[in-house]
Amino acid sequence: MTAVVVIGRNEGERLRRCLLCVCGAGRTVVYVDSGSTDGSPALARAMGASVVALDMRMPFTAARARNAGWRRVRELAPHEPLVQFVDGDCEMWPGWLEAAERHLQAHARVGVVAGRLRERFPERSIYNRLCDIEWNTPPGETKAVGGIAMVRLEALAQVDGFREDLIAGEEPELCVRLRAAGWTVWRLPEDMAWHDAAITRFSQWWRRAVRAGFAFAEGAHLHGRPPERHWVRESRSALAWGLALPLLVVLLAVVAGPAALALLLVYPLQWLRLFLRERGAPSTRAARAFFLVLGKFAEALGELRYAVRLLRGGPARIIEYK
């Protein structure tokens, strides 16, 4: 029976719902807590989970929490071959664990499988709805999946788990190393989990986009060389649209006059291109196109933050949006 690792901090009622989906029936469940003050560790123990409390004197990352979780699983259930990672703000979809197990049992070289992640409350904000669209990716063999996934422990141990110094993008980075080691990564068509993004303010969305830019820059720095070229395109796109083009227009305006500002019309043209490319209701297409364009500025800021961190050295500070 697949073990489950839940990570979280101050998730409250969401954690209780998450654990209800996975605890019981003799399943090994590990909850890794990151400094909660709402009684989450006690709740998890009462529901039958083994609790790991991270030492918060060390820099926190989700990668560090997941590593602590699967290593505890190996202590508690050394013969368990699979582990499902899930965040404390998620609820597993009925039947997902069995579907993922069947796929891994039938395909010996598949190291990771994930399914369709759905936003629990997409109607509460445009930002939640954008998350739900973002997670709707095609099924089949893929390069990477997110943090909610089932992983073969043999594969995880072979590459020594997640990189604990990454503040974001640790799952795709893990998939890069797994594929280099000969494993494959699959996205299944089955529903996997509900996720409660709880993004209701523009500032939350902005910080999430900044974190994405930081991850793009770090991923390209680590694995940007051919043939992988991990996140090179995303990193270059953010820098081009969010930094280089605005600076170029300002410079031209200073040199050639205000008429050069007309070049900024390329942004509404880009919005139109993305609007025509998207699918769904016109209002959703318009919003997604708008935030894709605007997000380049936040992503570029995240890339600059990574560059500063690289120059200064030392650990990166996590960028939280909740």
Number of C-alpha atoms within 10 A of each C-alpha: 14 21 25 25 31 28 25 22 19 18 21 17 12 18 23 17 16 22 25 15 13 25 18 13 7 9 15 22 28 29 30 31 26 22 18 14 12 12 13 25 24 11 17 23 13 10 16 18 24 19 22 17 14 16 11 10 7 8 15 20 20 25 23 22 23 24 20 21 25 27 17 21 23 16 9 15 14 11 10 16 18 25 26 26 22 25 24 27 24 26 25 23 18 13 11 19 20 11 16 26 20 11 15 20 13 10 10 11 15 21 24 28 27 27 28 22 26 25 22 19 16 20 10 12 14 19 22 23 21 19 19 20 17 13 15 13 15 12 14 13 13 14 17 21 21 17 18 23 22 25 24 23 23 13 22 21 14 11 15 12 22 22 18 17 17 23 24 24 21 23 20 20 24 21 24 20 19 23 18 12 13 11 17 21 22 22 21 20 14 16 17 24 23 19 25 19 20 18 21 14 13 12 12 16 22 18 19 22 25 26 25 26 31 28 26 28 27 26 24 20 16 13 17 18 11 7 7 13 14 23 22 18 12 19 25 17 16 24 21 16 21 20 19 14 16 16 13 14 19 17 14 16 16 13 10 12 11 12 11 16 17 10 15 13 9 12 15 13 11 16 21 15 12 18 20 13 10 14 11 9 8 12 10 17 19 18 16 23 22 18 17 17 18 17 22 24 22 24 31 28 23 27 26 18 18 21 15 12 14 13 9 9 9 8 12 18 13 15 17 12 17 13
